[in-house]
Amino acid sequence: MLAVAVVSQNADDPLSGLYVGERPAPDVPDGWTTVSVRAATLNHHDLFSLRGVGLPADRLPMILGCDAAGVSADGEEVIVHAVIGDPAAGNGDETLDPRRSLLSERYPGTLAETVAVPRRNLVPKPASLSFEEAACLPTAWLTAYRMVVHRAGLPAAGGGTLLVQGAGGGVSTAAIILGKAAGHTVLVTSRDATKRERAIKLGADEAFEPGVRLPVKVDAVIETVGAATWEHSMRALRPGGRIVCSGATSGANPPADLNRLFFLQLSVIGSTMGTRDELAELAAFADRVGVRPIVDDVRPLADARASFAKLAHGEVFGKLVLTV
């Protein structure tokens, strides 16, 4: 089958290890099934794998990709949940299973004509979502949904104030859209004036350059940037506010600012992906309120190298989709 795989790893030249071509069909263990992929999307996780981060070299070659939507072996249109884990081992939350992994870490990923997954990892695709839109949900959008709805401590009925750092990436654009759909005031930052303008068009209330003093203190910050924005995130919070962190693309070790942390009783909350049930919630939410992922670019699977080049160069606002 046609697939996109990492065959070697290079921190400085990640695309040198990218392979687009024929790979064996995946094994199907007991309790698993197959999905004929119709659309899949790229994530920074794929670049990390190509750079040698989080994927041991002894597992190569590995088919890349976490996100997909397609048709199950039973003929149902489905979304693939990317977290491979046991909810019972995480007190009901498979993301807390100490042995949990994502597709493309221990098991072949979704950038292929066919992917194998546990049967419980299939979520019905709402008819109102295209395969391309549905394929955007399992990683970036699920991560943002869990952060905004379940981890940020914002009022369930809306009315909170949210800062999204680094407008443009998949998680941040999803957080803007979901935050507004949930009834909150959303502020965003970006170094790029064009991305700030696009964030406003997505529904953000105001957009700022990174580090600028905000007109209000916020209830929560969606933080995926890390070292470059951490000080600003800490200063932006009201007393008792929360930073919800799911990434650190600019560096993982900023100054902690512990004096501010304890004096203002701030909280720093880690968040990784989401559960199968949260993905089902997200799909139903998108269907009900009409929000849709922002798709930056759509290409056939055979043209994956061009999409990876866009991702590596940061030329992205929204999601990069590959179709089969």
Backbone bond lengths (Angstrom), bond angles and torsions (degrees), N, CA, C in turn:
res aa  C-N    CA-C-N  psi(-1)  N-CA   C-N-CA  omega(-1)  CA-C   N-CA-C  phi
1 M - - - 1.464 - - 1.528 109.34 -
2 L 1.353 116.25 154.80 1.461 120.79 175.43 1.516 109.49 -73.86
3 A 1.334 116.08 134.65 1.460 120.59 -178.46 1.521 109.58 -153.92
4 V 1.335 114.83 164.97 1.465 122.87 176.94 1.519 107.07 -116.81
5 A 1.323 117.16 122.15 1.465 120.72 -172.56 1.514 111.27 -133.58
6 V 1.334 114.87 158.76 1.456 122.06 168.59 1.521 106.93 -97.27
7 V 1.348 116.08 123.80 1.461 120.58 -178.87 1.525 111.88 -112.15
8 S 1.333 116.81 -17.21 1.460 122.25 173.04 1.517 107.27 -154.50
9 Q 1.345 115.95 163.85 1.467 120.11 -173.70 1.518 110.88 -126.14
10 N 1.343 115.35 139.18 1.458 121.40 -179.20 1.525 107.84 -148.90
11 A 1.323 116.92 117.14 1.458 121.14 -176.48 1.520 112.29 -63.74
12 D 1.342 117.24 -33.47 1.460 121.16 -176.16 1.520 113.45 -91.26
13 D 1.320 117.19 -25.71 1.465 121.70 -177.83 1.526 108.93 -135.25
14 P 1.354 116.56 70.88 1.471 118.83 -171.49 1.523 113.83 -61.27
15 L 1.323 118.07 -31.61 1.459 119.36 -175.97 1.524 112.58 -72.33
16 S 1.327 117.13 -11.68 1.468 119.07 178.45 1.520 111.96 -66.04
17 G 1.330 117.57 -22.16 1.463 121.24 -179.86 1.508 113.91 -100.84
18 L 1.342 116.98 11.47 1.459 121.13 -178.42 1.522 110.74 -86.83
19 Y 1.321 116.31 130.50 1.466 122.28 -179.59 1.522 108.99 -122.34
20 V 1.320 116.64 130.79 1.466 122.33 174.78 1.523 107.11 -122.49
21 G 1.322 116.51 112.48 1.461 119.49 -176.59 1.513 110.93 173.93
22 E 1.313 116.54 -159.54 1.460 122.07 -175.55 1.530 111.80 -78.36
23 R 1.342 115.38 134.34 1.461 122.86 174.02 1.533 108.33 -135.55
24 P 1.342 117.77 155.61 1.461 119.37 177.42 1.527 111.61 -63.46
25 A 1.320 116.79 148.70 1.468 121.02 174.21 1.531 109.15 -62.78
26 P 1.323 118.28 149.14 1.467 120.31 -176.24 1.518 112.48 -70.94
27 D 1.350 115.26 151.28 1.459 120.67 170.41 1.528 109.21 -67.99
28 V 1.336 116.28 154.04 1.469 120.99 -179.51 1.531 108.10 -124.63
29 P 1.337 118.46 92.61 1.471 120.97 -179.78 1.529 111.23 -65.17
30 D 1.335 115.86 167.31 1.461 120.83 175.08 1.522 109.63 -57.02
31 G 1.326 116.07 135.87 1.459 121.50 180.00 1.518 113.78 85.52
32 W 1.321 117.14 -3.16 1.457 122.10 178.81 1.525 109.50 -104.45
33 T 1.325 115.46 169.07 1.455 121.91 176.57 1.519 108.53 -148.60
34 T 1.308 116.76 179.01 1.463 120.43 -179.39 1.518 110.67 -115.47
35 V 1.332 114.15 154.92 1.462 122.27 174.39 1.519 107.85 -128.30
36 S 1.318 116.13 129.56 1.460 121.04 171.52 1.525 107.37 -80.86
37 V 1.317 116.14 110.63 1.460 121.56 -172.06 1.536 109.79 -71.68
38 R 1.332 115.32 132.35 1.459 121.10 173.67 1.534 110.89 -105.12
39 A 1.333 116.34 -32.85 1.463 121.06 177.39 1.516 108.54 -152.13
40 A 1.316 115.83 144.63 1.460 122.88 176.58 1.527 107.73 -140.65
41 T 1.330 117.02 157.82 1.461 119.49 -178.65 1.524 111.04 -128.10
42 L 1.334 114.42 158.73 1.459 121.67 -179.99 1.523 110.47 -91.87
43 N 1.335 115.34 152.20 1.458 123.04 174.77 1.520 109.07 -138.36
44 H 1.333 116.45 161.96 1.462 119.63 175.38 1.524 111.28 -60.49
45 H 1.324 117.12 -24.57 1.462 121.17 175.14 1.526 110.89 -53.95
46 D 1.341 117.08 -37.39 1.463 120.82 179.50 1.530 111.03 -66.04
47 L 1.332 116.56 -40.38 1.467 119.58 176.62 1.523 111.42 -65.98
48 F 1.341 116.42 -39.84 1.463 119.35 177.69 1.525 110.37 -59.12
49 S 1.330 117.12 -41.73 1.463 120.40 178.63 1.523 111.20 -61.23
50 L 1.326 116.78 -40.99 1.460 121.04 178.19 1.518 111.96 -67.26
51 R 1.338 116.60 -26.86 1.468 120.70 178.96 1.533 112.38 -86.50
52 G 1.315 116.89 -7.96 1.457 119.91 179.86 1.509 114.09 92.46
53 V 1.338 117.15 16.81 1.466 121.99 179.99 1.524 109.11 -99.15
54 G 1.328 117.18 118.06 1.453 121.62 174.77 1.512 115.75 83.79
55 L 1.320 117.76 -7.53 1.464 121.36 179.44 1.520 108.98 -126.59
56 P 1.335 118.02 106.22 1.462 119.95 -179.40 1.521 112.14 -61.44
57 A 1.321 115.87 144.64 1.468 121.02 -177.40 1.525 111.95 -62.20
58 D 1.341 117.39 -25.62 1.466 118.61 -177.54 1.536 112.64 -74.03
59 R 1.347 117.70 -4.40 1.464 120.34 176.02 1.529 112.36 -96.52
60 L 1.319 117.10 -0.12 1.465 120.47 -179.74 1.526 110.32 -78.75
61 P 1.330 118.20 152.21 1.470 126.46 -6.02 1.524 111.07 -73.68
62 M 1.339 115.34 148.32 1.458 121.38 -179.52 1.523 109.29 -130.91
63 I 1.331 116.09 129.94 1.461 119.96 174.08 1.522 108.84 -69.96
64 L 1.325 116.40 129.33 1.451 122.71 -176.35 1.531 111.15 -82.69
65 G 1.327 115.65 171.36 1.450 121.78 171.80 1.513 114.06 107.23
66 C 1.344 115.39 133.43 1.465 122.26 176.41 1.530 111.84 -110.13
67 D 1.331 116.76 -30.89 1.464 121.05 -170.01 1.522 111.82 -103.28
68 A 1.330 116.26 140.80 1.465 119.63 173.42 1.521 110.47 -163.71
69 A 1.326 113.68 154.40 1.462 122.10 166.01 1.519 106.30 -134.35
70 G 1.326 115.20 146.48 1.464 117.88 -177.24 1.502 111.63 -173.83
71 V 1.323 115.16 -152.57 1.464 122.08 -176.19 1.527 108.37 -118.99
72 S 1.326 115.95 126.09 1.457 121.16 -178.40 1.514 110.95 -72.92
73 A 1.336 114.94 169.49 1.466 120.03 177.56 1.526 112.01 -61.55
74 D 1.349 116.63 -21.18 1.470 121.98 177.68 1.522 112.48 -89.68
75 G 1.340 117.20 1.82 1.454 120.29 178.21 1.515 115.17 87.04
76 E 1.351 117.13 10.71 1.462 120.58 -179.84 1.531 110.34 -91.62
77 E 1.340 116.43 144.91 1.457 120.94 173.94 1.525 108.34 -81.06
78 V 1.337 116.23 123.41 1.461 120.58 -170.29 1.522 111.41 -136.07
79 I 1.329 114.30 161.14 1.457 123.92 168.65 1.519 106.94 -109.27
80 V 1.321 117.10 139.06 1.462 121.74 -177.99 1.524 109.92 -94.70
81 H 1.338 116.17 122.91 1.468 121.95 172.86 1.524 108.59 -80.41
82 A 1.326 116.81 126.66 1.466 121.18 -168.40 1.521 114.58 -84.92
83 V 1.339 118.39 -14.59 1.461 120.81 -175.88 1.522 109.73 -84.82
84 I 1.320 115.62 119.99 1.465 121.25 176.91 1.521 107.12 -99.94
85 G 1.322 115.69 105.04 1.459 119.67 -176.42 1.515 111.27 -164.06
86 D 1.318 115.72 170.53 1.464 122.82 -177.90 1.524 108.56 -106.83
87 P 1.340 118.80 112.48 1.465 119.17 178.94 1.522 113.22 -56.04
88 A 1.326 117.21 -34.69 1.462 120.05 -178.55 1.525 111.64 -64.00
89 A 1.341 116.77 -29.58 1.466 120.43 179.50 1.526 112.35 -78.55
90 G 1.338 116.81 -10.85 1.463 121.31 179.09 1.506 112.31 -119.30
91 N 1.346 117.04 29.36 1.469 121.89 -178.73 1.521 111.50 53.70
92 G 1.327 115.69 43.79 1.446 121.30 177.58 1.512 114.88 95.73
93 D 1.325 117.65 -2.40 1.465 122.47 -176.67 1.524 108.43 -127.33
94 E 1.336 116.68 108.22 1.465 119.06 -175.93 1.517 113.11 -65.08
95 T 1.339 118.39 -20.40 1.467 119.38 177.93 1.528 111.80 -71.04
96 L 1.346 117.15 -14.89 1.467 121.75 178.11 1.523 112.40 -99.16
97 D 1.313 117.64 1.26 1.470 121.76 172.83 1.532 107.46 -64.44
98 P 1.338 119.04 120.77 1.469 119.83 -178.58 1.518 113.82 -57.64
99 R 1.336 117.31 -22.22 1.463 120.81 -178.70 1.531 112.65 -102.58
100 R 1.326 116.90 10.06 1.458 118.56 -178.07 1.523 111.43 -66.41
101 S 1.319 114.65 151.18 1.462 120.13 176.55 1.517 107.92 -143.55
102 L 1.313 115.59 174.32 1.458 121.59 173.44 1.518 108.90 -106.15
103 L 1.313 116.41 152.84 1.457 119.23 169.10 1.522 109.21 -51.47
104 S 1.310 116.15 139.34 1.478 126.78 -176.53 1.519 112.75 85.72
105 E 1.347 118.21 3.38 1.467 120.48 173.41 1.536 110.12 -101.06
106 R 1.321 117.96 -57.72 1.465 121.25 174.78 1.529 112.16 -106.25
107 Y 1.321 115.35 -25.84 1.461 120.93 -175.35 1.529 109.39 -124.53
108 P 1.345 117.55 148.25 1.469 120.37 -177.54 1.521 112.14 -54.88
109 G 1.343 114.84 142.11 1.448 120.99 -173.96 1.513 114.74 -88.82
110 T 1.330 114.60 -163.19 1.463 122.58 -166.65 1.523 114.37 -96.45
111 L 1.334 118.93 -7.29 1.463 120.08 -178.97 1.528 108.70 -82.62
112 A 1.325 113.74 68.92 1.463 121.65 -174.06 1.512 109.08 -161.40
113 E 1.316 115.72 167.20 1.462 119.45 177.54 1.522 111.99 -69.03
114 T 1.343 116.84 -29.28 1.460 121.87 -179.48 1.523 109.47 -138.64
115 V 1.333 116.64 140.12 1.457 121.32 174.42 1.528 108.40 -129.23
116 A 1.334 116.55 144.55 1.459 122.45 175.48 1.521 109.36 -104.76
117 V 1.347 116.31 135.32 1.469 121.68 -179.31 1.521 109.55 -146.26
118 P 1.344 117.91 158.94 1.463 119.07 170.64 1.526 110.51 -58.72
119 R 1.330 117.08 146.03 1.468 120.07 -177.83 1.530 111.42 -59.33
120 R 1.348 118.10 -34.74 1.464 119.91 -178.92 1.520 112.11 -67.15
121 N 1.332 117.77 -13.40 1.459 120.80 -178.36 1.525 113.08 -84.58
122 L 1.323 117.40 4.04 1.460 120.18 178.07 1.522 110.13 -95.14
123 V 1.334 115.11 130.02 1.463 122.99 177.69 1.518 107.77 -118.45
124 P 1.324 119.00 132.17 1.472 119.83 179.38 1.532 111.40 -58.70
125 K 1.321 115.69 135.85 1.463 120.49 176.87 1.515 109.57 -86.19
126 P 1.335 119.03 122.74 1.463 119.20 174.62 1.531 110.85 -59.55
127 A 1.314 116.72 140.92 1.460 120.65 -179.34 1.524 112.07 -62.58
128 S 1.339 116.29 -24.39 1.465 120.04 -177.57 1.527 113.01 -73.76
129 L 1.327 117.74 -15.94 1.464 121.94 179.56 1.524 109.66 -99.23
130 S 1.328 116.17 134.01 1.460 120.05 172.74 1.526 108.96 -71.06
131 F 1.337 116.59 164.47 1.461 119.30 175.59 1.534 110.28 -59.99
132 E 1.339 116.85 -38.41 1.463 119.94 -179.68 1.527 111.05 -63.76
133 E 1.330 116.95 -43.26 1.471 120.08 178.71 1.521 110.91 -67.40
134 A 1.332 116.71 -44.66 1.466 120.38 -178.14 1.517 111.83 -62.51
135 A 1.335 117.39 -34.64 1.466 120.73 -179.11 1.522 112.47 -68.55
136 C 1.323 117.93 -14.44 1.465 121.14 177.83 1.530 112.80 -80.32
137 L 1.320 117.48 -14.57 1.464 120.35 -169.39 1.524 115.94 -78.57
138 P 1.355 121.57 -38.52 1.470 119.20 -164.00 1.531 116.72 -67.19
139 T 1.317 120.52 -24.05 1.463 119.76 -178.20 1.523 110.95 -112.43
140 A 1.336 118.31 -74.64 1.461 120.65 -175.46 1.525 111.99 -62.25
141 W 1.323 116.75 -48.32 1.456 119.00 -177.06 1.529 112.06 -71.15
142 L 1.317 117.37 -37.56 1.465 119.58 176.39 1.518 110.42 -65.34
143 T 1.333 117.16 -42.36 1.462 120.91 177.18 1.521 110.35 -58.25
144 A 1.343 117.28 -47.29 1.460 121.14 -179.62 1.528 111.41 -65.44
145 Y 1.327 116.51 -40.42 1.466 120.23 -179.36 1.526 110.85 -61.10
146 R 1.323 116.17 -47.77 1.473 119.38 179.14 1.520 110.47 -61.45
147 M 1.332 117.25 -42.28 1.465 121.12 -179.15 1.526 111.39 -62.67
148 V 1.327 116.49 -49.26 1.466 121.07 -174.37 1.527 111.72 -74.04
149 V 1.332 116.85 -44.63 1.469 120.89 -170.83 1.519 112.62 -88.66
150 H 1.343 117.73 -37.77 1.461 119.78 -171.45 1.532 114.74 -111.19
151 R 1.318 119.25 -18.41 1.467 120.10 -172.30 1.529 114.43 -115.72
152 A 1.320 118.32 -20.98 1.461 120.66 -172.95 1.520 113.71 -81.78
153 G 1.331 118.27 -11.65 1.462 120.25 179.70 1.515 113.68 70.74
154 L 1.313 117.92 22.09 1.465 121.94 179.85 1.522 110.41 -79.89
155 P 1.337 118.06 154.54 1.470 119.96 179.83 1.530 111.48 -60.07
156 A 1.319 117.06 132.74 1.460 121.06 -178.08 1.517 111.93 -61.82
157 A 1.322 116.82 -29.35 1.466 120.83 -178.63 1.517 112.89 -87.23
158 G 1.334 117.90 4.09 1.461 121.04 -177.54 1.517 111.09 92.62
159 G 1.340 115.47 -179.73 1.451 120.28 178.47 1.510 114.83 96.46
160 G 1.335 118.58 1.36 1.454 121.51 176.32 1.525 111.32 -84.07
161 T 1.337 114.34 172.94 1.466 121.06 178.17 1.514 108.51 -123.12
162 L 1.340 115.63 125.63 1.457 122.58 -171.06 1.526 109.92 -126.21
163 L 1.331 116.99 133.37 1.466 122.54 172.03 1.516 108.26 -106.50
164 V 1.335 116.84 127.95 1.458 122.92 176.20 1.524 107.53 -110.29
165 Q 1.325 116.78 115.17 1.459 121.39 -179.74 1.532 110.30 -83.69
166 G 1.324 116.33 135.35 1.457 121.00 171.45 1.507 114.73 75.94
167 A 1.337 117.87 55.84 1.463 121.01 179.44 1.525 110.58 -56.83
168 G 1.318 115.96 137.12 1.460 120.56 177.69 1.510 113.09 133.89
169 G 1.323 117.84 -40.68 1.455 120.96 -179.75 1.517 111.96 -73.20
170 G 1.326 115.41 169.05 1.456 120.24 -176.65 1.512 113.38 -61.63
171 V 1.343 117.88 -45.19 1.463 120.88 -179.68 1.517 110.66 -67.60
172 S 1.331 117.03 -43.51 1.466 119.55 -175.68 1.527 111.71 -68.45
173 T 1.332 118.27 -41.00 1.463 118.48 177.83 1.529 110.45 -65.47
174 A 1.317 117.13 -38.52 1.465 120.28 176.31 1.520 110.71 -62.97
175 A 1.329 117.98 -41.49 1.461 121.35 -179.16 1.522 111.68 -64.21
176 I 1.336 116.63 -37.15 1.468 119.90 176.49 1.520 110.05 -61.23
177 I 1.325 116.47 -51.42 1.459 121.20 -176.28 1.526 110.98 -64.92
178 L 1.327 116.74 -45.62 1.461 120.18 -178.06 1.528 111.40 -69.52
179 G 1.339 116.88 -38.23 1.450 119.97 178.27 1.522 111.96 -61.19
180 K 1.334 116.73 -43.39 1.459 119.99 177.70 1.526 111.18 -67.77
181 A 1.339 116.92 -41.37 1.461 120.06 -179.70 1.524 111.48 -63.36
182 A 1.342 116.61 -28.07 1.464 121.19 178.57 1.528 112.45 -85.55
183 G 1.338 117.12 -0.27 1.463 120.53 173.32 1.507 116.37 93.19
184 H 1.321 118.25 19.19 1.455 121.26 -177.64 1.527 111.61 -101.08
185 T 1.335 116.59 159.07 1.461 122.46 168.49 1.518 107.86 -80.54
186 V 1.333 117.09 129.56 1.459 121.29 -174.83 1.523 110.04 -121.33
187 L 1.328 115.69 121.98 1.454 123.39 172.63 1.527 107.85 -107.22
188 V 1.333 117.36 147.80 1.461 120.51 -178.87 1.521 110.11 -135.95
189 T 1.340 115.23 159.70 1.461 120.93 172.36 1.528 109.74 -127.33
190 S 1.323 115.14 152.27 1.462 121.83 170.78 1.515 108.38 -164.57
191 R 1.346 116.14 145.45 1.459 121.03 173.61 1.517 111.71 -71.14
192 D 1.321 116.79 -20.90 1.460 123.14 -171.63 1.528 110.25 -99.73
193 A 1.342 116.98 119.77 1.460 120.74 -178.07 1.523 112.08 -60.97
194 T 1.325 116.95 -36.97 1.462 120.20 178.92 1.522 111.10 -63.86
195 K 1.340 116.60 -41.47 1.466 119.69 178.36 1.526 111.08 -67.26
196 R 1.328 117.34 -34.02 1.461 119.23 176.04 1.528 110.30 -63.92
197 E 1.333 116.35 -42.35 1.464 120.12 178.43 1.525 111.07 -63.12
198 R 1.336 116.42 -41.74 1.457 119.84 -179.60 1.523 111.04 -67.23
199 A 1.342 117.13 -34.76 1.459 120.18 177.63 1.529 111.02 -63.20
200 I 1.322 116.65 -38.90 1.465 120.17 176.78 1.531 110.03 -63.50
201 K 1.326 117.10 -40.64 1.464 120.31 178.60 1.524 111.94 -65.14
202 L 1.344 116.44 -28.56 1.463 120.28 176.14 1.518 112.37 -71.87
203 G 1.349 116.67 -17.59 1.455 120.10 179.86 1.508 114.96 125.60
204 A 1.338 118.58 -5.85 1.461 120.09 177.72 1.528 109.75 -57.96
205 D 1.329 116.29 141.70 1.458 120.61 -177.44 1.522 112.15 -75.56
206 E 1.347 117.11 -38.57 1.456 121.21 177.45 1.524 108.51 -150.21
207 A 1.342 115.41 151.69 1.464 121.09 179.96 1.520 108.99 -130.67
208 F 1.333 116.24 140.12 1.458 122.21 -172.82 1.523 110.52 -135.06
209 E 1.316 115.91 159.36 1.450 120.78 168.31 1.530 108.31 -71.20
210 P 1.325 117.76 150.79 1.473 119.50 179.67 1.523 111.62 -59.12
211 G 1.325 116.12 139.33 1.458 121.39 176.41 1.509 115.11 88.22
212 V 1.337 118.25 -10.69 1.463 121.20 -178.23 1.527 110.17 -68.89
213 R 1.334 115.56 141.16 1.463 119.32 176.83 1.526 109.32 -66.62
214 L 1.319 116.18 127.68 1.457 120.76 -176.41 1.528 110.96 -84.14
215 P 1.329 117.40 155.63 1.469 119.76 -179.42 1.522 113.42 -71.38
216 V 1.338 117.81 -18.65 1.462 122.12 178.95 1.526 109.07 -139.34
217 K 1.310 116.32 158.26 1.452 121.42 168.88 1.530 108.18 -84.12
218 V 1.319 116.55 140.01 1.458 120.16 -173.08 1.525 111.55 -101.93
219 D 1.322 115.11 159.55 1.467 120.92 177.94 1.517 111.90 -76.81
220 A 1.336 116.15 -34.30 1.468 119.85 -174.94 1.521 109.62 -153.29
221 V 1.343 114.71 154.29 1.460 122.69 177.20 1.521 108.54 -123.92
222 I 1.331 115.98 132.83 1.461 121.62 171.00 1.519 106.66 -93.13
223 E 1.326 116.64 113.00 1.464 122.68 -170.52 1.527 110.37 -118.33
224 T 1.324 115.62 113.09 1.466 121.40 174.66 1.520 111.70 -124.64
225 V 1.332 117.40 -3.68 1.463 121.81 -173.41 1.525 111.41 -88.85
226 G 1.341 116.55 -43.99 1.456 119.37 177.16 1.513 113.74 94.05
227 A 1.340 116.20 -129.03 1.465 121.94 -169.29 1.525 113.36 -55.15
228 A 1.320 118.22 -38.63 1.465 120.80 -174.41 1.523 112.95 -68.62
229 T 1.326 118.31 -25.54 1.466 120.79 -175.69 1.522 113.70 -120.12
230 W 1.323 117.88 -3.14 1.467 120.52 -171.42 1.526 112.55 -60.30
231 E 1.320 118.51 -45.44 1.467 121.01 -179.52 1.527 110.07 -59.70
232 H 1.323 116.38 -42.69 1.465 120.32 178.61 1.522 110.86 -64.34
233 S 1.326 117.51 -40.65 1.462 121.01 178.37 1.521 110.89 -60.10
234 M 1.321 117.10 -43.62 1.461 120.49 179.49 1.525 111.10 -63.65
235 R 1.323 116.93 -43.87 1.465 121.30 -178.08 1.519 112.43 -70.80
236 A 1.332 117.37 -22.93 1.465 120.90 -176.11 1.524 113.30 -78.42
237 L 1.340 118.18 -16.60 1.456 121.17 -171.96 1.525 112.97 -81.70
238 R 1.314 114.76 143.97 1.460 120.51 167.89 1.524 109.00 -72.73
239 P 1.337 118.62 163.53 1.463 119.56 173.17 1.530 110.79 -55.98
240 G 1.323 115.42 132.09 1.461 120.25 -178.53 1.515 114.32 83.53
241 G 1.340 117.89 4.82 1.456 120.97 -178.23 1.513 113.19 -76.79
242 R 1.332 115.61 174.90 1.463 121.77 -175.20 1.516 111.85 -129.21
243 I 1.326 115.05 138.55 1.457 121.19 162.30 1.524 106.88 -99.96
244 V 1.325 116.49 127.98 1.459 121.52 174.25 1.524 106.59 -109.46
245 C 1.318 115.92 117.31 1.466 121.66 -171.00 1.521 110.48 -115.45
246 S 1.338 115.57 126.16 1.465 120.08 176.30 1.521 112.11 -127.31
247 G 1.335 117.19 11.95 1.454 119.46 179.93 1.509 111.09 -174.38
248 A 1.327 115.40 168.83 1.461 121.44 -178.62 1.523 108.60 -153.41
249 T 1.338 115.77 62.73 1.462 119.69 -172.36 1.523 113.48 -65.98
250 S 1.347 117.62 -22.10 1.465 119.79 -179.26 1.526 112.76 -100.55
251 G 1.324 117.75 2.85 1.461 120.88 -179.73 1.514 110.93 137.86
252 A 1.336 115.93 142.79 1.461 121.12 -170.93 1.522 114.66 -100.69
253 N 1.333 118.67 0.78 1.460 119.05 -174.29 1.524 112.73 -132.24
254 P 1.342 118.23 64.26 1.460 120.29 174.55 1.518 110.69 -75.06
255 P 1.339 118.52 164.07 1.469 119.62 173.52 1.528 110.04 -57.80
256 A 1.324 116.71 136.41 1.465 120.23 -173.63 1.522 112.81 -73.43
257 D 1.340 118.04 -26.97 1.470 122.46 -177.20 1.526 110.09 55.75
258 L 1.337 115.87 53.67 1.458 120.60 -174.10 1.518 112.91 -65.79
259 N 1.331 118.14 -31.21 1.466 119.58 178.52 1.530 110.69 -59.85
260 R 1.327 116.51 -45.62 1.464 119.77 177.71 1.536 110.20 -66.80
261 L 1.326 116.03 -38.72 1.461 120.49 -177.94 1.522 111.60 -57.76
262 F 1.342 116.85 -50.64 1.461 117.68 -175.83 1.516 112.43 -81.15
263 F 1.341 117.79 -35.08 1.465 119.63 -176.11 1.528 110.72 -67.02
264 L 1.342 117.12 -39.03 1.465 120.75 179.96 1.525 112.24 -95.71
265 Q 1.343 116.28 4.10 1.461 122.13 177.61 1.538 111.30 53.22
266 L 1.326 114.07 48.85 1.460 120.62 178.55 1.532 110.05 -80.57
267 S 1.308 116.44 160.62 1.457 122.21 177.02 1.520 109.15 -124.07
268 V 1.325 115.50 139.32 1.460 121.79 173.49 1.520 106.93 -115.37
269 I 1.325 116.23 117.62 1.457 122.44 -172.75 1.527 109.11 -115.02
270 G 1.314 116.78 122.90 1.453 120.16 172.86 1.520 110.54 -82.52
271 S 1.336 116.09 147.36 1.456 119.96 -179.76 1.522 108.80 -148.37
272 T 1.314 115.99 131.53 1.460 121.70 -179.56 1.517 110.08 -132.95
273 M 1.337 115.42 119.23 1.460 121.60 176.40 1.525 111.02 51.39
274 G 1.342 117.52 -138.26 1.445 123.38 -179.48 1.516 108.71 -171.83
275 T 1.301 116.38 177.27 1.460 121.12 -177.57 1.525 110.90 -89.67
276 R 1.316 115.13 168.06 1.469 120.74 175.44 1.522 109.62 -59.96
277 D 1.343 117.42 -40.57 1.460 120.33 -179.58 1.527 111.16 -67.42
278 E 1.325 117.43 -35.92 1.469 119.83 176.94 1.529 111.10 -67.59
279 L 1.339 117.29 -34.81 1.461 119.81 174.78 1.528 110.52 -63.31
280 A 1.323 117.03 -41.56 1.461 120.40 176.42 1.532 110.81 -63.04
281 E 1.336 116.92 -40.72 1.470 121.36 174.85 1.520 111.14 -58.29
282 L 1.337 115.35 -46.82 1.464 120.94 -178.25 1.522 111.17 -62.02
283 A 1.334 117.31 -45.20 1.457 120.45 179.34 1.525 110.78 -60.98
284 A 1.331 116.18 -41.70 1.464 120.36 178.56 1.526 111.04 -66.95
285 F 1.328 117.21 -38.57 1.464 122.10 178.51 1.527 110.04 -62.78
286 A 1.337 116.74 -46.94 1.463 120.63 179.62 1.522 110.51 -61.74
287 D 1.310 116.55 -40.10 1.466 121.27 178.96 1.528 110.59 -65.00
288 R 1.338 116.28 -41.90 1.470 121.09 -173.59 1.523 112.81 -73.92
289 V 1.339 117.20 -44.67 1.470 119.39 -173.60 1.522 112.94 -98.68
290 G 1.338 117.07 -9.78 1.457 119.98 173.77 1.515 115.77 86.58
291 V 1.340 118.97 9.85 1.465 119.47 177.05 1.523 109.29 -74.22
292 R 1.323 115.83 148.79 1.454 121.60 -178.69 1.526 110.36 -136.71
293 P 1.331 117.15 145.09 1.467 120.12 175.38 1.530 111.03 -61.81
294 I 1.327 114.82 150.48 1.450 121.02 174.48 1.526 107.77 -86.53
295 V 1.315 116.18 120.52 1.467 121.88 179.33 1.518 108.23 -102.44
296 D 1.325 116.33 117.71 1.464 122.00 -178.75 1.520 111.41 -80.35
297 D 1.351 116.57 -38.77 1.457 119.32 -170.96 1.527 108.94 -159.34
298 V 1.336 116.64 140.80 1.464 122.19 176.84 1.520 108.52 -126.64
299 R 1.343 116.25 127.65 1.466 121.85 178.88 1.522 108.71 -139.86
300 P 1.325 117.39 157.58 1.464 119.56 172.60 1.530 111.04 -67.73
301 L 1.315 115.81 154.66 1.462 121.54 -178.19 1.525 111.69 -53.96
302 A 1.318 117.10 -35.86 1.465 120.67 -178.46 1.526 112.58 -63.68
303 D 1.340 117.70 -21.07 1.466 122.10 179.88 1.521 112.32 -98.52
304 A 1.330 117.01 24.72 1.470 121.26 -174.42 1.521 113.23 -58.22
305 R 1.335 117.76 -33.35 1.468 119.39 -176.75 1.532 111.28 -59.14
306 A 1.316 117.89 -38.33 1.457 120.45 179.24 1.529 111.16 -64.74
307 S 1.325 116.60 -39.11 1.466 120.22 177.81 1.521 111.02 -66.53
308 F 1.324 117.71 -41.31 1.463 121.02 177.63 1.522 110.89 -62.90
309 A 1.334 117.43 -36.83 1.463 120.22 178.22 1.519 110.42 -63.77
310 K 1.329 117.97 -41.52 1.471 121.04 176.48 1.518 110.67 -60.50
311 L 1.333 116.98 -44.55 1.463 120.96 -179.37 1.520 110.83 -63.84
312 A 1.325 116.94 -44.00 1.462 120.93 -177.94 1.524 112.21 -65.20
313 H 1.334 116.88 -31.74 1.465 120.96 -178.54 1.517 112.67 -90.69
314 G 1.333 118.16 0.70 1.455 121.10 178.12 1.513 114.17 72.84
315 E 1.324 117.73 20.76 1.469 122.00 -176.74 1.530 110.24 -91.15
316 V 1.327 116.73 55.55 1.457 120.02 -169.94 1.523 110.27 -136.82
317 F 1.321 116.84 137.57 1.462 122.35 166.02 1.522 106.57 -135.51
318 G 1.315 116.30 97.08 1.461 121.47 -173.46 1.514 110.64 108.42
319 K 1.320 116.92 -150.63 1.448 121.93 -171.24 1.530 111.54 -108.54
320 L 1.343 114.88 147.68 1.460 123.51 174.78 1.523 107.86 -102.19
321 V 1.323 116.45 119.95 1.455 122.52 -173.28 1.518 110.69 -110.84
322 L 1.332 116.08 138.75 1.452 123.58 172.49 1.526 108.17 -116.76
323 T 1.319 116.20 133.32 1.466 120.07 -176.87 1.532 110.26 -111.59
324 V 1.327 114.39 152.50 1.456 122.14 178.65 1.525 107.80 -118.53
